[in-house]
Amino acid sequence: MGYSGGRDSSVLLHALAGLRVHLPGDLEIRAVHVDHGLSAHAGAWSQHCAAMCSALSLPCQVLRVNAKPQSGESPEAAARAARYQAITALIEAGDVLLTAHHQDDQAETLLLQLLRGAGPHGLAAMPVYIPFGAGWLARPLLDVTAAELASYADQHQLSWVEDPSNVDTGFERNYLRHEVMPHLKRQWPVVSRTLSRAAAHAAEAASLLDTLADSDMQPMQGPTQDTLSVSGLLKLDEARQRNVLRRWFKRLNLSVPTTIHLQHIQHDILNAAADSIPCVGWGSVNQGAEARRYRDLIYAMPRLPAHNPHITRTWDMRQPLTLAGVGTFTATSTSGAGIKASLLTGQSVSVRFRQGGECCRPAGRGHTHELRKLFQERGVPPWQRDRLPLIYIGDELAAVANLWVCESFQAAHNEPGMVVK
């Protein structure tokens, strides 16, 4: 379980320790504490967590992470991302990470999402359980109020740490917790339960929208999972288009576009001229995503990093070659395919990128063609063309990535060759 050392996670830890006698013998309870390194008290908190686990005869692992936010990132989001990334690395198949989120947390999450203008998926707030790494994440206390947890802690005389940042109302959640929720509870004493019920309704609506999106998406799926038919999308009304697009990006584990970006996709991509190649992107290179169009297909992908097509790199094909902004290339020995291995002996092999005007006579074809024509015939999207490695032996073009080997460099039947991937 995730153990911060605070009151809520201390209650969960104590309750789990008491349940051990009722669990099958092959189940193990372990605590994980993440030291974010953001507080001068972090070391003392880690020691407290280790001591509490020792008193309960539970193993405790302390993970130390760098949770400093990047430019434009909130401290809360940075800490959460660092914490979950570190814990994910520990989760194996069959493991379940338990956290101590409770009913009041759920109510606060729904209000935060509502104030941010979220749709049904955001208003669904926190699910009881979701896939997490190789296993699962579960929140067993979502039906328990903060007051009930406090009562349990007092009854069992638990000790816990207090993070001073929890009372800093400069953080959105703390402002809701200390300034807004007390007023709401005076007027509506069971407001947390009511808001949690609303989140459950939103979760049900979100599930139905996902089912509709999957049904709509099925007939418009392109040749790969990251492509959809533009003409297929245009058969839907605009609301269902947006529903499909949100679901599609989520299924691809890409950053989901905001409402504004969805509108740009609809206007700038779906309704663009068939011969245009528009692009709509959002987020950073490391965390964002983008949508592009080529012919009748819309493509979804992470943000493409910067790439210098004018570079030339010498390549020892026995070793992988990694180029920033492009990827890693490897060459594999084979027989009867790829570049003739005999031509590589004593020759300089280099990787270059398209500048325009390059020609190749692909093995088995009767004529030499410009790469531009070959790319068009093959349906290679324009943004990929300048990122495909051109393999040169000496000053002659020998192969274009794993698409073509030029005729004079093609390994004959049973002749040793090198295939680029």
LINFEN-V636218 format. One record per residue. N is the residue number from 0. RES is the residue in three letters. SS is DSSP state (a for helix, b for strand, c for the rest). Layout:
<<N/RES/SS> <N/RES/SS>>
This chain:
<<0/MET/c> <1/GLY/b> <2/TYR/c> <3/SER/c> <4/GLY/c> <5/GLY/c> <6/ARG/a> <7/ASP/a> <8/SER/a> <9/SER/a> <10/VAL/a> <11/LEU/a> <12/LEU/a> <13/HIS/a> <14/ALA/a> <15/LEU/a> <16/ALA/a> <17/GLY/a> <18/LEU/a> <19/ARG/a> <20/VAL/a> <21/HIS/a> <22/LEU/c> <23/PRO/c> <24/GLY/c> <25/ASP/c> <26/LEU/c> <27/GLU/c> <28/ILE/c> <29/ARG/b> <30/ALA/b> <31/VAL/b> <32/HIS/b> <33/VAL/b> <34/ASP/b> <35/HIS/c> <36/GLY/c> <37/LEU/c> <38/SER/c> <39/ALA/c> <40/HIS/c> <41/ALA/a> <42/GLY/a> <43/ALA/a> <44/TRP/a> <45/SER/a> <46/GLN/a> <47/HIS/a> <48/CYS/a> <49/ALA/a> <50/ALA/a> <51/MET/a> <52/CYS/a> <53/SER/a> <54/ALA/a> <55/LEU/c> <56/SER/c> <57/LEU/c> <58/PRO/b> <59/CYS/b> <60/GLN/b> <61/VAL/b> <62/LEU/b> <63/ARG/b> <64/VAL/c> <65/ASN/c> <66/ALA/c> <67/LYS/c> <68/PRO/c> <69/GLN/c> <70/SER/c> <71/GLY/c> <72/GLU/c> <73/SER/c> <74/PRO/a> <75/GLU/a> <76/ALA/a> <77/ALA/a> <78/ALA/a> <79/ARG/a> <80/ALA/a> <81/ALA/a> <82/ARG/a> <83/TYR/a> <84/GLN/a> <85/ALA/a> <86/ILE/a> <87/THR/a> <88/ALA/c> <89/LEU/c> <90/ILE/c> <91/GLU/c> <92/ALA/c> <93/GLY/c> <94/ASP/c> <95/VAL/b> <96/LEU/b> <97/LEU/b> <98/THR/c> <99/ALA/c> <100/HIS/c> <101/HIS/c> <102/GLN/a> <103/ASP/a> <104/ASP/a> <105/GLN/a> <106/ALA/a> <107/GLU/a> <108/THR/a> <109/LEU/a> <110/LEU/a> <111/LEU/a> <112/GLN/a> <113/LEU/a> <114/LEU/a> <115/ARG/c> <116/GLY/c> <117/ALA/c> <118/GLY/c> <119/PRO/a> <120/HIS/a> <121/GLY/a> <122/LEU/a> <123/ALA/c> <124/ALA/c> <125/MET/c> <126/PRO/c> <127/VAL/c> <128/TYR/b> <129/ILE/b> <130/PRO/b> <131/PHE/b> <132/GLY/c> <133/ALA/c> <134/GLY/b> <135/TRP/b> <136/LEU/b> <137/ALA/b> <138/ARG/c> <139/PRO/c> <140/LEU/c> <141/LEU/c> <142/ASP/c> <143/VAL/c> <144/THR/c> <145/ALA/a> <146/ALA/a> <147/GLU/a> <148/LEU/a> <149/ALA/a> <150/SER/a> <151/TYR/a> <152/ALA/a> <153/ASP/a> <154/GLN/a> <155/HIS/c> <156/GLN/c> <157/LEU/c> <158/SER/c> <159/TRP/c> <160/VAL/c> <161/GLU/c> <162/ASP/c> <163/PRO/a> <164/SER/a> <165/ASN/a> <166/VAL/a> <167/ASP/c> <168/THR/c> <169/GLY/c> <170/PHE/c> <171/GLU/a> <172/ARG/a> <173/ASN/a> <174/TYR/a> <175/LEU/a> <176/ARG/a> <177/HIS/a> <178/GLU/a> <179/VAL/a> <180/MET/a> <181/PRO/a> <182/HIS/a> <183/LEU/a> <184/LYS/a> <185/ARG/a> <186/GLN/a> <187/TRP/c> <188/PRO/c> <189/VAL/c> <190/VAL/a> <191/SER/a> <192/ARG/a> <193/THR/a> <194/LEU/a> <195/SER/a> <196/ARG/a> <197/ALA/a> <198/ALA/a> <199/ALA/a> <200/HIS/a> <201/ALA/a> <202/ALA/a> <203/GLU/a> <204/ALA/a> <205/ALA/a> <206/SER/a> <207/LEU/a> <208/LEU/a> <209/ASP/a> <210/THR/a> <211/LEU/a> <212/ALA/a> <213/ASP/a> <214/SER/a> <215/ASP/a> <216/MET/a> <217/GLN/a> <218/PRO/c> <219/MET/c> <220/GLN/b> <221/GLY/c> <222/PRO/c> <223/THR/c> <224/GLN/c> <225/ASP/c> <226/THR/b> <227/LEU/b> <228/SER/b> <229/VAL/a> <230/SER/a> <231/GLY/a> <232/LEU/a> <233/LEU/c> <234/LYS/c> <235/LEU/c> <236/ASP/c> <237/GLU/a> <238/ALA/a> <239/ARG/a> <240/GLN/a> <241/ARG/a> <242/ASN/a> <243/VAL/a> <244/LEU/a> <245/ARG/a> <246/ARG/a> <247/TRP/a> <248/PHE/a> <249/LYS/a> <250/ARG/a> <251/LEU/c> <252/ASN/c> <253/LEU/c> <254/SER/c> <255/VAL/c> <256/PRO/c> <257/THR/c> <258/THR/a> <259/ILE/a> <260/HIS/a> <261/LEU/a> <262/GLN/a> <263/HIS/a> <264/ILE/a> <265/GLN/a> <266/HIS/a> <267/ASP/a> <268/ILE/a> <269/LEU/a> <270/ASN/c> <271/ALA/c> <272/ALA/c> <273/ALA/c> <274/ASP/c> <275/SER/c> <276/ILE/c> <277/PRO/c> <278/CYS/b> <279/VAL/b> <280/GLY/b> <281/TRP/b> <282/GLY/c> <283/SER/c> <284/VAL/c> <285/ASN/c> <286/GLN/c> <287/GLY/c> <288/ALA/b> <289/GLU/b> <290/ALA/b> <291/ARG/b> <292/ARG/b> <293/TYR/b> <294/ARG/c> <295/ASP/c> <296/LEU/b> <297/ILE/b> <298/TYR/b> <299/ALA/b> <300/MET/b> <301/PRO/b> <302/ARG/c> <303/LEU/c> <304/PRO/c> <305/ALA/c> <306/HIS/c> <307/ASN/c> <308/PRO/c> <309/HIS/c> <310/ILE/c> <311/THR/c> <312/ARG/b> <313/THR/b> <314/TRP/c> <315/ASP/c> <316/MET/c> <317/ARG/c> <318/GLN/c> <319/PRO/c> <320/LEU/b> <321/THR/b> <322/LEU/b> <323/ALA/c> <324/GLY/c> <325/VAL/c> <326/GLY/b> <327/THR/b> <328/PHE/b> <329/THR/c> <330/ALA/b> <331/THR/b> <332/SER/b> <333/THR/b> <334/SER/b> <335/GLY/c> <336/ALA/c> <337/GLY/c> <338/ILE/b> <339/LYS/b> <340/ALA/a> <341/SER/a> <342/LEU/a> <343/LEU/a> <344/THR/c> <345/GLY/c> <346/GLN/c> <347/SER/c> <348/VAL/b> <349/SER/b> <350/VAL/b> <351/ARG/b> <352/PHE/c> <353/ARG/c> <354/GLN/c> <355/GLY/c> <356/GLY/c> <357/GLU/c> <358/CYS/b> <359/CYS/b> <360/ARG/c> <361/PRO/b> <362/ALA/c> <363/GLY/c> <364/ARG/c> <365/GLY/c> <366/HIS/c> <367/THR/c> <368/HIS/b> <369/GLU/b> <370/LEU/a> <371/ARG/a> <372/LYS/a> <373/LEU/a> <374/PHE/a> <375/GLN/a> <376/GLU/a> <377/ARG/a> <378/GLY/c> <379/VAL/c> <380/PRO/c> <381/PRO/a> <382/TRP/a> <383/GLN/a> <384/ARG/a> <385/ASP/c> <386/ARG/c> <387/LEU/c> <388/PRO/c> <389/LEU/b> <390/ILE/b> <391/TYR/b> <392/ILE/b> <393/GLY/c> <394/ASP/c> <395/GLU/b> <396/LEU/b> <397/ALA/b> <398/ALA/b> <399/VAL/b> <400/ALA/c> <401/ASN/c> <402/LEU/c> <403/TRP/b> <404/VAL/b> <405/CYS/b> <406/GLU/a> <407/SER/a> <408/PHE/a> <409/GLN/b> <410/ALA/c> <411/ALA/c> <412/HIS/c> <413/ASN/c> <414/GLU/c> <415/PRO/b> <416/GLY/b> <417/MET/b> <418/VAL/b> <419/VAL/b> <420/LYS/c>>
